[in-house]
Amino acid sequence: MKIRILYSALFIYLFSLSIAIAQRNMIQGKIVDEAKNPVAGVSVSLEGTVRGVQSDQNGNYQLKDIPAGKYDLKANMIGFKTQSLSFSIGNDEKKNLDFLLLDDDIWMESFELMASRGMNGQGRLPEVEDFRINAGRKNEVIRLAEIDANLAMNNSRQIFGRTPGISIWENDGSGIQLGVASRGLSPNRSWEFNVRMNGYDITPDPMGYPEAYFTPPMEVVENIEIIRGASSLQYGPQFGGLLNFVLRKPDASTRFTAETINTVGSNGLFSTFNYIGGTEGKWDYTAYYQKRRGNGWRENGFFNTDHAHFEVNYAVNNRLKIGTQMTYMTTKSQQPGGLTDAQFAEDPSQSTRSRNWFNTPWFIPSLNADYIVSPKTKLNLKAFGSIAQRNSVGFMKPITEEDDLGNRQVDRDKYHTFGTELRLSTAYLLFGKEHNLVFGYRFYKGNIDRNQRGVGDAGTDMNFDLVEASYPRDLDFVNTNHAVFVENMFNVTDKLLLTAGLRLENISSNMSGILNTVNGVPQQLTPEERSRTFALLGFGGEYHLTKTTEFYTNFSQAYRPVLISDLTPPATTDVIDPNLQDARGYNFDLGYRGNFGSFLNFDASFFYLNYADRIGTLTQTAADGTRFQYRTNLGTSVSQGVEAFVEFDPITAFVGNSNFGYIHLFASLAYVNAEYQDFERTSVSNGEIVVSNLAGNRVENAPRKINRYGATYRFKDFSMTWQLSDIGETFSDATNSIEPNEAATSGLIPAYSVQDLSAGYTLKKKYSLKTGVNNLTDAAYFTRRAGGYPGPGIMPADGRTFYVTLGVKF
């Protein structure tokens, strides 16, 4: 309630402020196309400055409070040729500057028409933008406004439906946490990706504990950017690459806009999302608040979440723009726990754990500054941090043990982090060609206070208080990271470009505290300090075969340090190798992508990922015959295969224009062969030592087949999408155990198919109605066997659910 009151007061204040600000001189005008129709959404900017707006629905724009001087005003929008006007303006002067935009035939045919017919949900990043180089990289942009999906529940199966090779853990039906990966990597809270929001980190510690406990509401996410591999070394050495949530920016075409989106659905689902934003003179602002609650598809699956976000930016002068963002989340989530294989077969919606709760209060503040050094050189500084927690309470013994209704186990993490990243981007001339250089420095410090195995109460609700004075496990983990990176893009010819990059990384880690307490006696952990400095190289290239198609390739080294979660086992049955080592390797891509006309969009590539000293789990047998999970370095794994996406509009291809709407078909296909190389292991069978080798074993949590197919029908402002996900079987451990153990933490994860159907209608661009059914055939399946929280045991995916959403924008 306090959060809602605070944000309501803030909204009123900002709106009043925007009206009260006195303006001096001003530029205004109207933007039309060759048919004299107004063009909305055109970017209008003063070249060499930080000032810019967008045209509104009537094609009008205004730029206020501009210092006297001479300027070049640029109007830019994909599908049209960029236009520029030179002008001068004095104090207290108003100028009217209109633009007539001319069609860019190629891009108008290949982009604008595709967007108007609903083929713009999956795109790619430009070769160079702002403070990064994307050329030669395997990358995707998911435009959420262009797809039919259950955004209220962050349905990742639909959101990533067009992105090839994305494997998903679907055990969190509340939509609070996202678990995705690619190329044979683990989807565990997306930790093999460098997860960011608006370009800054949002995980507890990218180099120490990169689990993504926070996921922004998809209703406010404009784009999801994915750069595979090592992110061209501009973001970090992670094997998975970059996953960046780009939130909706302040509306640059109006002083004030507001939107409310409300959803109801199965199992008591209620979600309300409320947003405001606008631009007034040198100021722009945006804010949102989301409340989502429901009972979940499974028994004991209640959730209640609150998200709030605020952003304000100010153009100090023509060269400097500063801003701040603050994001807050709090959750109350009841965890149904895992199931045995027999329980899953009987009823996957059941739950035998009613006293397990999870909570992740998360606060992320950030500051941002953009400075224009010259028309070709820009600086960006981001400072960010987090004050966050990960709290759980429950009965955490193997799922085969009945809850004795006694004292519950309490585990609590506290995260305090700070980071800053400085980037410089410049364009320069060499041998008659313009080239691009990006340089940066990054500092990050993460502090994690981990308290586990505390004795809590015997109650049933969420309560993290202890009945005993201290935690048997109390660890402090400090991770400090310095990095310097540089990358250059060389335009060799009009068709060929090459990139080369270098990243220098220094990571210092320190862990100390109490590892366990036995019979009341603390067992102090021998303080462990690790410091390593290393260099990573990367290079790539593009060759433009035609104006809309290109070959691309890249190679980049990768690195994954030992994490705090690797060194401390879950509060269940796992055992950790005390001699874990950091992992190293590299990524390679070779592909062909582009579009033909306005009816075919495609991207097909081969990838190769080498992952040395990979950390994983083995199923071992103890002296008493029981089996347990052992976490250790498993030698080298190699993932290779093909990722392909194609979207085709047959009506446009064979008929052209249609008065009855358009149908487009898409397929997102991936074959992933992820296998371990030579690694000898020993085990005990019937009292005898048995030697075996992991060579040829498939990597755990890495399905070979990840295929998704879909069809969308679009007629004017109505659209409907059907999607089929067809995912192959996978293993839960490196030993490739097929038969499940008694606790259901190891064993085969069977193949599955699941269908989704969603539809939406927009009226007068102000009112929207969306509805859909997820898991249309009510398929029973699971994607994960958990050794600890939120299990242990099989974690079933949700069965059939439906939703209805009503939105109003004004």
Secondary structure, 3 states (H helix, E strand, C coil): CHHHHHHHHHHHHHHHHHHHCCCCCEEEEEEECCCCCECCCCEEEECCCCCEEECCCCCEEEEECCCCEEEEEEEECCCECCEEEEEEECCCCEEECCEECCECHHHHHHHHHHHHCCCCCEECCCCEECCEECCCCCEEEEEHHHCCCCHHHCCHHHHCCCCCCEEECCCCCCCCCCCEEECCCCCHHHCCEEEEECCEECCCECCCECCCCCCCCCCCEEEEEEECCCHHHCCCCCCCEEEEEEECCCCCCCCCEEEEEEEEEHHHEEEEEEEEEEEECCEEEEEEEEEEEECCCCCCCCEEEEEEEEEEEEECCCCEEEEEEEEEEEEEEECCCCECHHHHHHCCCCCCCCCCEEECCEEEEEEEEEEEEECCEEEEEEEEEEEEEEEEEECCCCCCCCCCCCCCEEEEEEEEEEEEEEEEEEEEEECCEEEEEEEEEEEEEEEEEEEEEEECCCCCCCCCCCCCCCCCEEEEEEEEEEEEEEEEEEECCCCEEEEEEEEEEEEEEEEEEEEEEECCEEEEEEEEEEEEEEEEEEEEEEECCCCCEEEEEEEEEEEECCCHHHHCCCCCCCEECCCCCCEEEEEEEEEEEEEECCCEEEEEEEEEEEEECCEEEEEEECCCCCEEEEEEECCCEEEEEEEEEEEECHHHHHCCCCCCCEEEEEEEEEEEEEEECCCEEEEEECCEEEEEECCCCECCCCCCEEEEEEEEEEECCEEEEEEEEEECCEECCCCCCCCCCCCCCCCEECCEEEEEEEEEEEECCCEEEEEEEECCCCCCCEEEEECCCCCCEEEECCCCEEEEEEEEEC
